[in-house]
Amino acid sequence: MNKDIFEGQWKQIRGEAKAWWGKLTDNDLDRAAGKYDVFVGVLQEKYGYTRQRAVEEIDKHVKEYEASLKKKTVKTPGK
C-alpha cells in the first residue's frame, strides 16, 4: 500500500480501524495521527505483530475497505 494513500484516507480509515483492531484506543489512533509508520508501530505494540505482519494486516483491511466503497458507488442498471 502506498503510504500517501493511507495518510490521505486516514480520517475515513480511522473510524474503521477500531472495528478492525478492537484493542486500539482513541489515544492509540490519536498517536498514529494518520502516519503510516507510527500506525504500524502501534499495531506491533498492541498485537505483537512483526513489522511485516502489521503492514500486511493494514494492506488487507484497507483494500477490503476500498472495495466496499467501490461497490457502494457502482450503480446497477435499471435501479
VENTA-V5279 format. One record per residue. N is the residue number from 1. PHI is phi in whole degrees, 0 to 359 (999 if undefined). PSI is psi in whole degrees, -180 to 180 (none if undefined). Layout:
n=N phi=PHI psi=PSI
n=N phi=PHI psi=PSI
This chain:
n=1 phi=999 psi=143
n=2 phi=283 psi=126
n=3 phi=301 psi=-36
n=4 phi=296 psi=-38
n=5 phi=295 psi=-46
n=6 phi=302 psi=-50
n=7 phi=294 psi=-35
n=8 phi=289 psi=-29
n=9 phi=260 psi=11
n=10 phi=308 psi=-44
n=11 phi=300 psi=-39
n=12 phi=286 psi=-42
n=13 phi=292 psi=-36
n=14 phi=306 psi=-45
n=15 phi=297 psi=-34
n=16 phi=281 psi=-30
n=17 phi=301 psi=-37
n=18 phi=292 psi=-32
n=19 phi=287 psi=-39
n=20 phi=290 psi=-41
n=21 phi=234 psi=90
n=22 phi=298 psi=-20
n=23 phi=282 psi=-12
n=24 phi=284 psi=137
n=25 phi=257 psi=170
n=26 phi=300 psi=-37
n=27 phi=298 psi=-40
n=28 phi=299 psi=-44
n=29 phi=291 psi=-37
n=30 phi=297 psi=-41
n=31 phi=297 psi=-41
n=32 phi=293 psi=-40
n=33 phi=46 psi=35
n=34 phi=82 psi=2
n=35 phi=276 psi=116
n=36 phi=305 psi=-51
n=37 phi=296 psi=-36
n=38 phi=292 psi=-41
n=39 phi=297 psi=-40
n=40 phi=303 psi=-45
n=41 phi=298 psi=-38
n=42 phi=296 psi=-44
n=43 phi=296 psi=-37
n=44 phi=298 psi=-44
n=45 phi=295 psi=-49
n=46 phi=285 psi=-34
n=47 phi=246 psi=-6
n=48 phi=71 psi=21
n=49 phi=290 psi=152
n=50 phi=286 psi=165
n=51 phi=302 psi=-45
n=52 phi=299 psi=-43
n=53 phi=296 psi=-41
n=54 phi=298 psi=-44
n=55 phi=299 psi=-44
n=56 phi=296 psi=-41
n=57 phi=296 psi=-45
n=58 phi=299 psi=-49
n=59 phi=302 psi=-45
n=60 phi=299 psi=-50
n=61 phi=292 psi=-40
n=62 phi=292 psi=-38
n=63 phi=297 psi=-43
n=64 phi=298 psi=-41
n=65 phi=297 psi=-46
n=66 phi=297 psi=-39
n=67 phi=296 psi=-40
n=68 phi=293 psi=-34
n=69 phi=293 psi=-40
n=70 phi=296 psi=-39
n=71 phi=297 psi=-36
n=72 phi=288 psi=-28
n=73 phi=265 psi=-12
n=74 phi=283 psi=126
n=75 phi=267 psi=136
n=76 phi=270 psi=131
n=77 phi=302 psi=138
n=78 phi=85 psi=4
n=79 phi=241 psi=none
